[in-house]
């Protein structure tokens, strides 16, 4: 099993919306992928509730059966639509993939 974790820090204002609204939009978009991309075994998206300079604003936790499935997800057209949105609203992105 592959676990895929991504964390984003968002711009205060981007794409005609504030950070909080963009975080909610990102969460909604990512969660909608579960019904659109068969390779996703589990997906969870959280919006940070702690005020800290070290905190990210949004975190994605997802699970895949294999690296091939993760790569299929990353190339999927529905995922690519979200990548375009994220590139407009993010300041920073961190990612970790690991196998268990």
Backbone as XML, in Angstrom:
<?xml version="1.0"?>
<chain id="A" units="angstrom">
  <residue number="1" name="UNK">
    <atom name="N" x="0.845" y="-1.179" z="0.000"/>
    <atom name="CA" x="0.000" y="0.000" z="0.000"/>
    <atom name="C" x="0.894" y="1.247" z="0.000"/>
  </residue>
  <residue number="2" name="UNK">
    <atom name="N" x="0.479" y="2.251" z="-0.749"/>
    <atom name="CA" x="1.177" y="3.532" z="-0.821"/>
    <atom name="C" x="0.334" y="4.590" z="-0.121"/>
  </residue>
  <residue number="3" name="UNK">
    <atom name="N" x="0.972" y="5.329" z="0.748"/>
    <atom name="CA" x="0.321" y="6.467" z="1.396"/>
    <atom name="C" x="0.914" y="7.734" z="0.798"/>
  </residue>
  <residue number="4" name="UNK">
    <atom name="N" x="0.038" y="8.642" z="0.431"/>
    <atom name="CA" x="0.405" y="9.889" z="-0.257"/>
    <atom name="C" x="-0.110" y="11.052" z="0.589"/>
  </residue>
  <residue number="5" name="UNK">
    <atom name="N" x="0.809" y="11.877" z="1.069"/>
    <atom name="CA" x="0.449" y="13.010" z="1.922"/>
    <atom name="C" x="0.972" y="14.291" z="1.277"/>
  </residue>
  <residue number="6" name="UNK">
    <atom name="N" x="0.086" y="15.264" z="1.167"/>
    <atom name="CA" x="0.460" y="16.567" z="0.605"/>
    <atom name="C" x="-0.044" y="17.646" z="1.557"/>
  </residue>
  <residue number="7" name="UNK">
    <atom name="N" x="0.797" y="18.662" z="1.783"/>
    <atom name="CA" x="0.413" y="19.800" z="2.621"/>
    <atom name="C" x="0.678" y="21.084" z="1.847"/>
  </residue>
  <residue number="8" name="UNK">
    <atom name="N" x="-0.277" y="22.002" z="1.937"/>
    <atom name="CA" x="-0.156" y="23.277" z="1.235"/>
    <atom name="C" x="-0.284" y="24.439" z="2.204"/>
  </residue>
  <residue number="9" name="UNK">
    <atom name="N" x="0.489" y="25.480" z="1.939"/>
    <atom name="CA" x="0.264" y="26.792" z="2.535"/>
    <atom name="C" x="-0.319" y="27.632" z="1.415"/>
  </residue>
  <residue number="10" name="UNK">
    <atom name="N" x="-1.397" y="28.326" z="1.729"/>
    <atom name="CA" x="-2.113" y="29.092" z="0.713"/>
    <atom name="C" x="-1.825" y="30.585" z="0.821"/>
  </residue>
  <residue number="11" name="UNK">
    <atom name="N" x="-1.993" y="31.260" z="-0.308"/>
    <atom name="CA" x="-1.871" y="32.714" z="-0.344"/>
    <atom name="C" x="-3.033" y="33.321" z="0.442"/>
  </residue>
  <residue number="12" name="UNK">
    <atom name="N" x="-2.819" y="34.475" z="1.026"/>
    <atom name="CA" x="-3.882" y="35.153" z="1.781"/>
    <atom name="C" x="-5.079" y="35.478" z="0.886"/>
  </residue>
  <residue number="13" name="UNK">
    <atom name="N" x="-4.797" y="35.820" z="-0.382"/>
    <atom name="CA" x="-5.845" y="36.140" z="-1.341"/>
    <atom name="C" x="-5.380" y="35.697" z="-2.713"/>
  </residue>
  <residue number="14" name="UNK">
    <atom name="N" x="-6.215" y="34.920" z="-3.399"/>
    <atom name="CA" x="-5.868" y="34.455" z="-4.748"/>
    <atom name="C" x="-7.131" y="33.988" z="-5.457"/>
  </residue>
  <residue number="15" name="UNK">
    <atom name="N" x="-7.130" y="34.095" z="-6.756"/>
    <atom name="CA" x="-8.253" y="33.624" z="-7.571"/>
    <atom name="C" x="-9.569" y="34.265" z="-7.107"/>
  </residue>
  <residue number="16" name="UNK">
    <atom name="N" x="-9.487" y="35.542" z="-6.732"/>
    <atom name="CA" x="-10.641" y="36.360" z="-6.306"/>
    <atom name="C" x="-11.288" y="35.883" z="-5.003"/>
  </residue>
  <residue number="17" name="UNK">
    <atom name="N" x="-10.535" y="35.114" z="-4.188"/>
    <atom name="CA" x="-11.049" y="34.623" z="-2.906"/>
    <atom name="C" x="-9.973" y="34.705" z="-1.844"/>
  </residue>
  <residue number="18" name="UNK">
    <atom name="N" x="-10.411" y="34.717" z="-0.586"/>
    <atom name="CA" x="-9.487" y="34.687" z="0.533"/>
    <atom name="C" x="-9.017" y="33.263" z="0.819"/>
  </residue>
  <residue number="19" name="UNK">
    <atom name="N" x="-8.023" y="33.153" z="1.685"/>
    <atom name="CA" x="-7.416" y="31.866" z="2.025"/>
    <atom name="C" x="-8.440" y="30.858" z="2.533"/>
  </residue>
  <residue number="20" name="UNK">
    <atom name="N" x="-9.301" y="31.264" z="3.443"/>
    <atom name="CA" x="-10.270" y="30.338" z="4.029"/>
    <atom name="C" x="-11.205" y="29.766" z="2.968"/>
  </residue>
  <residue number="21" name="UNK">
    <atom name="N" x="-11.690" y="30.619" z="2.088"/>
    <atom name="CA" x="-12.592" y="30.157" z="1.031"/>
    <atom name="C" x="-11.857" y="29.225" z="0.054"/>
  </residue>
  <residue number="22" name="UNK">
    <atom name="N" x="-10.609" y="29.552" z="-0.283"/>
    <atom name="CA" x="-9.837" y="28.688" z="-1.170"/>
    <atom name="C" x="-9.526" y="27.352" z="-0.522"/>
  </residue>
  <residue number="23" name="UNK">
    <atom name="N" x="-9.299" y="27.349" z="0.787"/>
    <atom name="CA" x="-9.063" y="26.092" z="1.500"/>
    <atom name="C" x="-10.311" y="25.200" z="1.421"/>
  </residue>
  <residue number="24" name="UNK">
    <atom name="N" x="-11.478" y="25.770" z="1.634"/>
    <atom name="CA" x="-12.724" y="25.007" z="1.551"/>
    <atom name="C" x="-12.964" y="24.493" z="0.133"/>
  </residue>
  <residue number="25" name="UNK">
    <atom name="N" x="-12.661" y="25.311" z="-0.857"/>
    <atom name="CA" x="-12.832" y="24.904" z="-2.252"/>
    <atom name="C" x="-11.870" y="23.767" z="-2.586"/>
  </residue>
  <residue number="26" name="UNK">
    <atom name="N" x="-10.627" y="23.870" z="-2.149"/>
    <atom name="CA" x="-9.650" y="22.818" z="-2.392"/>
    <atom name="C" x="-10.093" y="21.513" z="-1.735"/>
  </residue>
  <residue number="27" name="UNK">
    <atom name="N" x="-10.535" y="21.581" z="-0.496"/>
    <atom name="CA" x="-11.021" y="20.395" z="0.216"/>
    <atom name="C" x="-12.165" y="19.733" z="-0.550"/>
  </residue>
  <residue number="28" name="UNK">
    <atom name="N" x="-13.121" y="20.510" z="-0.990"/>
    <atom name="CA" x="-14.267" y="19.985" z="-1.724"/>
    <atom name="C" x="-13.838" y="19.321" z="-3.037"/>
  </residue>
  <residue number="29" name="UNK">
    <atom name="N" x="-12.972" y="19.985" z="-3.774"/>
    <atom name="CA" x="-12.486" y="19.437" z="-5.044"/>
    <atom name="C" x="-11.752" y="18.109" z="-4.831"/>
  </residue>
  <residue number="30" name="UNK">
    <atom name="N" x="-10.855" y="18.094" z="-3.847"/>
    <atom name="CA" x="-10.081" y="16.875" z="-3.604"/>
    <atom name="C" x="-10.976" y="15.716" z="-3.158"/>
  </residue>
  <residue number="31" name="UNK">
    <atom name="N" x="-11.899" y="15.987" z="-2.263"/>
    <atom name="CA" x="-12.794" y="14.924" z="-1.785"/>
    <atom name="C" x="-13.672" y="14.377" z="-2.907"/>
  </residue>
  <residue number="32" name="UNK">
    <atom name="N" x="-13.999" y="15.198" z="-3.884"/>
    <atom name="CA" x="-14.842" y="14.751" z="-4.999"/>
    <atom name="C" x="-14.119" y="13.736" z="-5.887"/>
  </residue>
  <residue number="33" name="UNK">
    <atom name="N" x="-12.794" y="13.666" z="-5.804"/>
    <atom name="CA" x="-12.035" y="12.750" z="-6.652"/>
    <atom name="C" x="-12.293" y="11.286" z="-6.326"/>
  </residue>
  <residue number="34" name="UNK">
    <atom name="N" x="-12.687" y="10.988" z="-5.100"/>
    <atom name="CA" x="-12.919" y="9.600" z="-4.684"/>
    <atom name="C" x="-13.922" y="8.912" z="-5.614"/>
  </residue>
  <residue number="35" name="UNK">
    <atom name="N" x="-14.949" y="9.625" z="-6.030"/>
    <atom name="CA" x="-15.963" y="9.027" z="-6.904"/>
    <atom name="C" x="-15.590" y="9.101" z="-8.382"/>
  </residue>
  <residue number="36" name="UNK">
    <atom name="N" x="-14.493" y="9.761" z="-8.706"/>
    <atom name="CA" x="-14.102" y="9.957" z="-10.108"/>
    <atom name="C" x="-12.862" y="9.173" z="-10.525"/>
  </residue>
  <residue number="37" name="UNK">
    <atom name="N" x="-12.026" y="8.789" z="-9.548"/>
    <atom name="CA" x="-10.762" y="8.113" z="-9.856"/>
    <atom name="C" x="-10.726" y="6.798" z="-9.091"/>
  </residue>
  <residue number="38" name="UNK">
    <atom name="N" x="-10.844" y="5.705" z="-9.826"/>
    <atom name="CA" x="-10.983" y="4.382" z="-9.196"/>
    <atom name="C" x="-9.762" y="3.946" z="-8.408"/>
  </residue>
  <residue number="39" name="UNK">
    <atom name="N" x="-8.592" y="4.478" z="-8.717"/>
    <atom name="CA" x="-7.366" y="4.069" z="-8.030"/>
    <atom name="C" x="-7.292" y="4.555" z="-6.585"/>
  </residue>
  <residue number="40" name="UNK">
    <atom name="N" x="-8.074" y="5.562" z="-6.223"/>
    <atom name="CA" x="-8.063" y="6.076" z="-4.848"/>
    <atom name="C" x="-8.774" y="5.077" z="-3.935"/>
  </residue>
  <residue number="41" name="UNK">
    <atom name="N" x="-8.046" y="4.559" z="-2.958"/>
    <atom name="CA" x="-8.634" y="3.633" z="-1.989"/>
    <atom name="C" x="-9.205" y="4.386" z="-0.787"/>
  </residue>
  <residue number="42" name="UNK">
    <atom name="N" x="-8.558" y="5.456" z="-0.417"/>
    <atom name="CA" x="-9.008" y="6.277" z="0.717"/>
    <atom name="C" x="-8.493" y="7.695" z="0.494"/>
  </residue>
  <residue number="43" name="UNK">
    <atom name="N" x="-9.318" y="8.660" z="0.859"/>
    <atom name="CA" x="-8.883" y="10.057" z="0.770"/>
    <atom name="C" x="-9.478" y="10.826" z="1.946"/>
  </residue>
  <residue number="44" name="UNK">
    <atom name="N" x="-8.659" y="11.668" z="2.507"/>
    <atom name="CA" x="-9.070" y="12.513" z="3.630"/>
    <atom name="C" x="-8.402" y="13.869" z="3.444"/>
  </residue>
  <residue number="45" name="UNK">
    <atom name="N" x="-9.165" y="14.930" z="3.625"/>
    <atom name="CA" x="-8.630" y="16.286" z="3.464"/>
    <atom name="C" x="-8.999" y="17.089" z="4.700"/>
  </residue>
  <residue number="46" name="UNK">
    <atom name="N" x="-8.011" y="17.742" z="5.281"/>
    <atom name="CA" x="-8.253" y="18.549" z="6.464"/>
    <atom name="C" x="-7.794" y="19.977" z="6.282"/>
  </residue>
  <residue number="47" name="UNK">
    <atom name="N" x="-8.509" y="20.870" z="6.937"/>
    <atom name="CA" x="-8.138" y="22.287" z="6.968"/>
    <atom name="C" x="-7.605" y="22.581" z="8.362"/>
  </residue>
  <residue number="48" name="UNK">
    <atom name="N" x="-6.424" y="23.143" z="8.421"/>
    <atom name="CA" x="-5.751" y="23.411" z="9.687"/>
    <atom name="C" x="-6.594" y="24.290" z="10.613"/>
  </residue>
  <residue number="49" name="UNK">
    <atom name="N" x="-6.565" y="23.963" z="11.902"/>
    <atom name="CA" x="-7.289" y="24.759" z="12.904"/>
    <atom name="C" x="-6.347" y="25.400" z="13.922"/>
  </residue>
  <residue number="50" name="UNK">
    <atom name="N" x="-5.046" y="25.197" z="13.756"/>
    <atom name="CA" x="-4.057" y="25.709" z="14.697"/>
    <atom name="C" x="-3.312" y="26.891" z="14.086"/>
  </residue>
  <residue number="51" name="UNK">
    <atom name="N" x="-3.177" y="27.959" z="14.851"/>
    <atom name="CA" x="-2.413" y="29.106" z="14.376"/>
    <atom name="C" x="-0.959" y="28.911" z="14.777"/>
  </residue>
  <residue number="52" name="UNK">
    <atom name="N" x="-0.115" y="28.780" z="13.742"/>
    <atom name="CA" x="1.302" y="28.551" z="13.972"/>
    <atom name="C" x="2.060" y="28.874" z="12.695"/>
  </residue>
  <residue number="53" name="UNK">
    <atom name="N" x="3.243" y="29.460" z="12.842"/>
    <atom name="CA" x="4.073" y="29.731" z="11.676"/>
    <atom name="C" x="4.520" y="28.444" z="10.995"/>
  </residue>
  <residue number="54" name="UNK">
    <atom name="N" x="4.530" y="27.347" z="11.717"/>
    <atom name="CA" x="4.973" y="26.071" z="11.167"/>
    <atom name="C" x="3.845" y="25.286" z="10.495"/>
  </residue>
  <residue number="55" name="UNK">
    <atom name="N" x="2.607" y="25.754" z="10.611"/>
    <atom name="CA" x="1.451" y="25.004" z="10.125"/>
    <atom name="C" x="1.219" y="25.191" z="8.632"/>
  </residue>
  <residue number="56" name="UNK">
    <atom name="N" x="0.713" y="24.129" z="8.016"/>
    <atom name="CA" x="0.179" y="24.209" z="6.662"/>
    <atom name="C" x="-1.303" y="24.523" z="6.775"/>
  </residue>
  <residue number="57" name="UNK">
    <atom name="N" x="-1.896" y="24.959" z="5.668"/>
    <atom name="CA" x="-3.314" y="25.331" z="5.688"/>
    <atom name="C" x="-4.240" y="24.167" z="5.348"/>
  </residue>
  <residue number="58" name="UNK">
    <atom name="N" x="-3.809" y="23.328" z="4.420"/>
    <atom name="CA" x="-4.622" y="22.194" z="3.968"/>
    <atom name="C" x="-3.716" y="20.980" z="3.866"/>
  </residue>
  <residue number="59" name="UNK">
    <atom name="N" x="-4.239" y="19.816" z="4.287"/>
    <atom name="CA" x="-3.481" y="18.567" z="4.172"/>
    <atom name="C" x="-4.345" y="17.511" z="3.489"/>
  </residue>
  <residue number="60" name="UNK">
    <atom name="N" x="-3.712" y="16.755" z="2.606"/>
    <atom name="CA" x="-4.344" y="15.634" z="1.916"/>
    <atom name="C" x="-3.662" y="14.353" z="2.368"/>
  </residue>
  <residue number="61" name="UNK">
    <atom name="N" x="-4.463" y="13.371" z="2.762"/>
    <atom name="CA" x="-3.964" y="12.038" z="3.077"/>
    <atom name="C" x="-4.732" y="11.083" z="2.167"/>
  </residue>
  <residue number="62" name="UNK">
    <atom name="N" x="-4.004" y="10.283" z="1.389"/>
    <atom name="CA" x="-4.677" y="9.341" z="0.507"/>
    <atom name="C" x="-3.899" y="8.031" z="0.442"/>
  </residue>
  <residue number="63" name="UNK">
    <atom name="N" x="-4.612" y="6.969" z="0.044"/>
    <atom name="CA" x="-4.024" y="5.638" z="-0.023"/>
    <atom name="C" x="-4.289" y="5.021" z="-1.387"/>
  </residue>
  <residue number="64" name="UNK">
    <atom name="N" x="-3.272" y="4.276" z="-1.861"/>
    <atom name="CA" x="-3.323" y="3.603" z="-3.152"/>
    <atom name="C" x="-2.736" y="2.212" z="-2.995"/>
  </residue>
  <residue number="65" name="UNK">
    <atom name="N" x="-3.167" y="1.278" z="-3.834"/>
    <atom name="CA" x="-2.647" y="-0.078" z="-3.758"/>
    <atom name="C" x="-1.200" y="-0.181" z="-4.226"/>
  </residue>
  <residue number="66" name="UNK">
    <atom name="N" x="-0.790" y="0.706" z="-5.141"/>
    <atom name="CA" x="0.553" y="0.598" z="-5.725"/>
    <atom name="C" x="1.031" y="1.959" z="-6.232"/>
  </residue>
  <residue number="67" name="UNK">
    <atom name="N" x="2.320" y="2.038" z="-6.547"/>
    <atom name="CA" x="2.867" y="3.257" z="-7.145"/>
    <atom name="C" x="2.236" y="3.505" z="-8.514"/>
  </residue>
  <residue number="68" name="UNK">
    <atom name="N" x="1.933" y="2.440" z="-9.251"/>
    <atom name="CA" x="1.256" y="2.601" z="-10.542"/>
    <atom name="C" x="-0.096" y="3.283" z="-10.367"/>
  </residue>
  <residue number="69" name="UNK">
    <atom name="N" x="-0.835" y="2.898" z="-9.315"/>
    <atom name="CA" x="-2.133" y="3.528" z="-9.045"/>
    <atom name="C" x="-1.962" y="4.996" z="-8.649"/>
  </residue>
  <residue number="70" name="UNK">
    <atom name="N" x="-0.947" y="5.297" z="-7.844"/>
    <atom name="CA" x="-0.675" y="6.691" z="-7.481"/>
    <atom name="C" x="-0.353" y="7.511" z="-8.729"/>
  </residue>
  <residue number="71" name="UNK">
    <atom name="N" x="0.464" y="6.956" z="-9.603"/>
    <atom name="CA" x="0.835" y="7.666" z="-10.829"/>
    <atom name="C" x="-0.371" y="7.847" z="-11.751"/>
  </residue>
  <residue number="72" name="UNK">
    <atom name="N" x="-1.257" y="6.858" z="-11.819"/>
    <atom name="CA" x="-2.480" y="6.990" z="-12.619"/>
    <atom name="C" x="-3.356" y="8.113" z="-12.071"/>
  </residue>
  <residue number="73" name="UNK">
    <atom name="N" x="-3.471" y="8.179" z="-10.756"/>
    <atom name="CA" x="-4.211" y="9.264" z="-10.096"/>
    <atom name="C" x="-3.604" y="10.619" z="-10.444"/>
  </residue>
  <residue number="74" name="UNK">
    <atom name="N" x="-2.296" y="10.717" z="-10.374"/>
    <atom name="CA" x="-1.638" y="11.998" z="-10.622"/>
    <atom name="C" x="-1.793" y="12.460" z="-12.067"/>
  </residue>
  <residue number="75" name="UNK">
    <atom name="N" x="-1.936" y="11.536" z="-12.998"/>
    <atom name="CA" x="-2.104" y="11.877" z="-14.413"/>
    <atom name="C" x="-3.567" y="12.041" z="-14.822"/>
  </residue>
  <residue number="76" name="UNK">
    <atom name="N" x="-4.476" y="11.638" z="-13.979"/>
    <atom name="CA" x="-5.903" y="11.639" z="-14.318"/>
    <atom name="C" x="-6.378" y="13.066" z="-14.621"/>
  </residue>
  <residue number="77" name="UNK">
    <atom name="N" x="-7.189" y="13.241" z="-15.670"/>
    <atom name="CA" x="-7.668" y="14.589" z="-16.037"/>
    <atom name="C" x="-8.404" y="15.319" z="-14.911"/>
  </residue>
  <residue number="78" name="UNK">
    <atom name="N" x="-9.158" y="14.599" z="-14.093"/>
    <atom name="CA" x="-9.869" y="15.259" z="-12.979"/>
    <atom name="C" x="-8.877" y="15.787" z="-11.941"/>
  </residue>
  <residue number="79" name="UNK">
    <atom name="N" x="-7.817" y="15.043" z="-11.693"/>
    <atom name="CA" x="-6.769" y="15.513" z="-10.778"/>
    <atom name="C" x="-6.058" y="16.724" z="-11.362"/>
  </residue>
  <residue number="80" name="UNK">
    <atom name="N" x="-5.784" y="16.689" z="-12.658"/>
    <atom name="CA" x="-5.069" y="17.787" z="-13.307"/>
    <atom name="C" x="-5.850" y="19.103" z="-13.230"/>
  </residue>
  <residue number="81" name="UNK">
    <atom name="N" x="-7.171" y="19.038" z="-13.236"/>
    <atom name="CA" x="-7.986" y="20.251" z="-13.064"/>
    <atom name="C" x="-7.703" y="20.890" z="-11.701"/>
  </residue>
  <residue number="82" name="UNK">
    <atom name="N" x="-7.552" y="20.074" z="-10.689"/>
    <atom name="CA" x="-7.273" y="20.587" z="-9.350"/>
    <atom name="C" x="-5.858" y="21.136" z="-9.263"/>
  </residue>
  <residue number="83" name="UNK">
    <atom name="N" x="-4.918" y="20.492" z="-9.931"/>
    <atom name="CA" x="-3.536" y="20.978" z="-9.965"/>
    <atom name="C" x="-3.503" y="22.403" z="-10.501"/>
  </residue>
  <residue number="84" name="UNK">
    <atom name="N" x="-4.285" y="22.682" z="-11.528"/>
    <atom name="CA" x="-4.341" y="24.037" z="-12.091"/>
    <atom name="C" x="-4.847" y="25.042" z="-11.058"/>
  </residue>
  <residue number="85" name="UNK">
    <atom name="N" x="-5.896" y="24.680" z="-10.315"/>
    <atom name="CA" x="-6.424" y="25.562" z="-9.273"/>
    <atom name="C" x="-5.390" y="25.783" z="-8.172"/>
  </residue>
  <residue number="86" name="UNK">
    <atom name="N" x="-4.778" y="24.697" z="-7.718"/>
    <atom name="CA" x="-3.802" y="24.780" z="-6.630"/>
    <atom name="C" x="-2.628" y="25.678" z="-7.014"/>
  </residue>
  <residue number="87" name="UNK">
    <atom name="N" x="-2.187" y="25.584" z="-8.247"/>
    <atom name="CA" x="-1.041" y="26.402" z="-8.665"/>
    <atom name="C" x="-1.349" y="27.892" z="-8.580"/>
  </residue>
  <residue number="88" name="UNK">
    <atom name="N" x="-2.609" y="28.263" z="-8.638"/>
    <atom name="CA" x="-3.020" y="29.664" z="-8.515"/>
    <atom name="C" x="-3.080" y="30.138" z="-7.066"/>
  </residue>
  <residue number="89" name="UNK">
    <atom name="N" x="-3.384" y="29.238" z="-6.135"/>
    <atom name="CA" x="-3.679" y="29.664" z="-4.768"/>
    <atom name="C" x="-2.613" y="29.295" z="-3.734"/>
  </residue>
  <residue number="90" name="UNK">
    <atom name="N" x="-1.641" y="28.496" z="-4.086"/>
    <atom name="CA" x="-0.670" y="28.038" z="-3.089"/>
    <atom name="C" x="0.591" y="28.891" z="-3.037"/>
  </residue>
  <residue number="91" name="UNK">
    <atom name="N" x="1.137" y="28.960" z="-1.828"/>
    <atom name="CA" x="2.461" y="29.545" z="-1.614"/>
    <atom name="C" x="3.519" y="28.456" z="-1.610"/>
  </residue>
  <residue number="92" name="UNK">
    <atom name="N" x="3.159" y="27.320" z="-1.021"/>
    <atom name="CA" x="4.130" y="26.244" z="-0.782"/>
    <atom name="C" x="3.413" y="24.904" z="-0.797"/>
  </residue>
  <residue number="93" name="UNK">
    <atom name="N" x="4.136" y="23.880" z="-1.254"/>
    <atom name="CA" x="3.610" y="22.506" z="-1.278"/>
    <atom name="C" x="4.682" y="21.570" z="-0.744"/>
  </residue>
  <residue number="94" name="UNK">
    <atom name="N" x="4.282" y="20.676" z="0.129"/>
    <atom name="CA" x="5.158" y="19.620" z="0.656"/>
    <atom name="C" x="4.472" y="18.288" z="0.387"/>
  </residue>
  <residue number="95" name="UNK">
    <atom name="N" x="5.261" y="17.274" z="0.063"/>
    <atom name="CA" x="4.682" y="15.961" z="-0.244"/>
    <atom name="C" x="5.564" y="14.863" z="0.339"/>
  </residue>
  <residue number="96" name="UNK">
    <atom name="N" x="4.909" y="13.772" z="0.728"/>
    <atom name="CA" x="5.612" y="12.556" z="1.148"/>
    <atom name="C" x="4.797" y="11.364" z="0.667"/>
  </residue>
  <residue number="97" name="UNK">
    <atom name="N" x="5.486" y="10.413" z="0.049"/>
    <atom name="CA" x="4.885" y="9.158" z="-0.374"/>
    <atom name="C" x="5.686" y="8.044" z="0.293"/>
  </residue>
  <residue number="98" name="UNK">
    <atom name="N" x="4.996" y="7.074" z="0.847"/>
    <atom name="CA" x="5.713" y="5.956" z="1.449"/>
    <atom name="C" x="4.897" y="4.679" z="1.331"/>
  </residue>
  <residue number="99" name="UNK">
    <atom name="N" x="5.607" y="3.578" z="1.419"/>
    <atom name="CA" x="4.999" y="2.268" z="1.264"/>
    <atom name="C" x="4.951" y="1.553" z="2.615"/>
  </residue>
  <residue number="100" name="UNK">
    <atom name="N" x="3.826" y="0.873" z="2.858"/>
    <atom name="CA" x="3.717" y="0.065" z="4.081"/>
    <atom name="C" x="3.394" y="-1.372" z="3.714"/>
  </residue>
</chain>
